[in-house]
Every structure is written in C-alpha cells, then in structure tokens.
C-alpha cells in the first residue's frame, strides 16, 4: 500500500485548494477518501483514478488539418 496523503498533500497533487476537497467531501463528491479516526486520508491511486475520470474528450475543430474545400461541417472520426 502506498503512503496515504492528507488533505493538503492531496490538494497539491490535484492542483486544488484544500478547502475545495473539504467542500467536496461535505457534498459527497470528488475523489475517494478514508477516515481513520478523525483523520481524512487519500490514496494516491484514488487521486489518479479521480483525475482520469474528469477527462473530457474533445473533437478537433472543424477545418483543422482539412483541405481548403472543407465545408466547415462536422466530421466523424477518421
């Protein structure tokens, strides 16, 4: 098992403020965490899983890399 991280350490890894993680815990959203007594701890693997789940797939802008005859419409996957 990897070393568990406190809220400040977890927030630093995710690029967030510790308060954001506290608010998310209160709202039951955000990365998984563990409670050991009063301590709130995060597993680095859970932080990585959470960050991956936030990935948004985008499409290439219409016209990007296409010929001048492009009509600017939407294109399916190539």
C-alpha angles and dihedrals in degrees: 000000000000121000111277118237130223123231095269092051093045092049091051091053092050094043092242136122115259088238089062091060090047091053092046091052090052089051093044093241133112130049124346115265139184129229115213104179103307094336120106112208135180128210110224089225090058090050091052091048091050093048090050091050089057092060113123117203114222134193126234111261112262110264095025108134093352129120124266089257090069112127092212093243126135118283130208124231114298 
